[in-house]
Amino acid sequence: MASRDGTYQFERIQIKNWKNFSDINLKLAPRVFLVGPNASGKSNFLDVFRFLRDLAIEGGGFQEAVKRRRGVSAIRSLSARKHSDIEINVEVKVPKENVMWSYELIFNQDNRSRPVIKKEKIIKKENGGQKLILDRPLEEDRSDQERLRQTHLEQVTMNQSFRDLSVFFSSVQYLHIVPQLIREPDRSVGYANDPYGGDFLEQIAKTHEKTRQAWLRKIHEALKVAIPQLKSIELWRDERGTPHLRGKYEHWRPQGAWQTEEQFSDGTLRLIGLLWALLSGRGPLLLEEPELSLHPEVVKYIPQMFARMQLRTNRQIIVTTHSPELLKDQGIGLDEVILLYPKREGTEAKLASTIDEAKSLLEAGIPLDEIMRVETQPERAFQLSLFPENVSSKN
């Protein structure tokens, strides 16, 4: 199954009228670095993959996925005019089996503002041929419009012939740890797989003990590089049974001193969350700005961590970043970098490998991080230094 062997990967994505994006079509590498100025749509790009996950997971589905995003009108691009349908089309490859899946979903809302499917299509390409697996609306859909309020992807009785694709979508993992949520474990009540860390300690606690200990040992080995005084890390439960992470630090005390997540720095908690995510999943991993709160000397080795993990699992990793240090790694290719350019009619997205100037600069010896900085920096950022003079003193 896709979620177990980690060999399924998104090969291409095309979206129309999705939030910032009016129309983009991109080939995706196993490792993707998404860069662009603030408010260019990096998070919205990742949200397409989260939406596919929400379609397929237990407790999700089409109606719930749209509801979580506050309705079709909130999803639809502001630049959409005559053509208002929202379109998602992804290609998913299975390299070990020489198989390519294509999933297309087009949706809008009816005259009661209810989400409704306009088209759902699945094609399977295998051994040089292709087979149409699903092409909705079907005759049954036309005679009963209520059927178009659910995808076949989410229905166990309908997805037998493409269930591996549904399993793959459900394996997508998104992470953007908020340290304060980890420090307050009572906030985890009612959360399940919270991408912001609300139930992060519970996720660790629920992991099989042998596996948990093995992963914490690996995490500790990595943490020692950034935090040499950290001598051990473990899961610990207080008198109420609430799980905590605690680490033993050696400073001036001969026997060291224990600290729980409440005393951990933001950088320590974010790094623990990143390392745990790399170890604990098999589906595509979506990361937002993993460099936050980390020292630049740590950040520049993150791409190599990704590469080593992919050698073992083939897991796809898609990352948003503002960090020049993260892009300093000489192993990052132009085909792994997507640049976002905000325009009046929606954000454009381009692979760096399709930009002639970027290729020429790289061939001339200009570092990738410097090229990306020039390509994505705000044109008049220097005017921020004039901020006090531009604000009236009148109430």
FENVENFEN-V890208 format. One line per field, one symbol per residue. psi: psi as a letter, one per 40 degrees, with the letter a starting at -180 (. if undefined). Layout:
# FENVENFEN-V890208
psi = ???
This chain:
# FENVENFEN-V890208
psi = idedeeehihdihhihfhbehdhihihhidhhhhiiiifeedddddddddddddddihebidddddddefiddddhieehcdheihhhhihhigddefihihhhhhiaiaeefhhhhdhhhhhhhhfeiihhdhgiiiddddegdddeeiiddehdeefdefdddddddeehhhhghhddddegddeeheihfheeedfddddddeihddddddddddddddddddgdehdiiihihadeehiihiihihbehdeihhiaddeiiddddddddddddddeidihhhhhgeeheiiddddeedddddddddddefhhhhhiiehdddeeheehideehhhhhhidfihihihdeehddddddddeehiddddddddeiidfddedeeddeehiei.
